Amino acid sequence: MVSFRKLTLLPVIPLLVVFVTPAAAHGSMDSPASRAVTRGIDDWDNVRVANVRGKDRQRIPDGRLCSAGIAEFGSLDVPEADGPATTLSAGAEYTFKYRETIPHKGTFRLYVTKDGYDPARTLTWADLETRPFLSVTDPASRDRSYVLEGKLPASKTGRHLIYTIWQNSDTPDTYYSCSDVDFGVAETESALPSAPRATVTPQAVAAAPAPSASSTSSAPEPDDVLPLAGGAAALLAGAVALFFVLRLRRRT
């Protein structure tokens, strides 16, 4: 006789799997527009490196400043001498806007390239001025953007690049962005309209009025000198005649 064992069915407990992903993107310079924005990078606001702690020049290699050395963002390092650039006026007041997707605390440092910068070459640390022209800690946020008020570098002309470093104080991350800008042509005296030159023609000389008596020299004319010379000669002749008369009288 075949016997069947009673099967016991265990309840099925659904397994909940939680995938932990890195934090979402956090921010990038929006005005002037960064390359991540103008070149349509999908993860445009996530160019960041952890645990830099202010040692940017040691951690980020030359030629890879715009990508922060991250291979995924390597296209940001490719120079475009005639690519999109924000037009700026050197020395003017400017409102920088750094778009945020997740707010953080930290300090922004903005650098500009030195005079003689070549936009056709990849960016190196030597291309940047040693000190930032603007530094702001924990700026206010308006309309999902950090607002940084400051003055643009003076005496800059033509194509340049503004390099922004945002070092977080509430996370170990530091963010990097490159903004291509154009300061235009400097205004010089040669560019200003020159005053018209006066032209002297023979007709103008002929039509010029003769100088008045009050404006001329008071030196005597030759006709005024001649009478004086004749009078002196007459006196001399009279003196000689008197001398001979006196001499004759002595003889008699």
Secondary structure as UniProt FT lines:
FT   STRAND          27..31
FT   HELIX           35..38
FT   TURN            39..40
FT   TURN            42..45
FT   STRAND          48..50
FT   TURN            53..54
FT   HELIX           56..59
FT   TURN            62..63
FT   TURN            65..69
FT   HELIX           71..77
FT   TURN            81..82
FT   STRAND          86..87
FT   TURN            90..91
FT   STRAND          93..100
FT   STRAND          106..113
FT   TURN            115..116
FT   TURN            119..120
FT   HELIX           125..127
FT   STRAND          134..137
FT   STRAND          141..142
FT   TURN            143..144
FT   STRAND          145..151
FT   STRAND          159..168
FT   STRAND          173..182
FT   HELIX           189..191
FT   HELIX           202..207
FT   HELIX           213..215
FT   HELIX           222..251
//
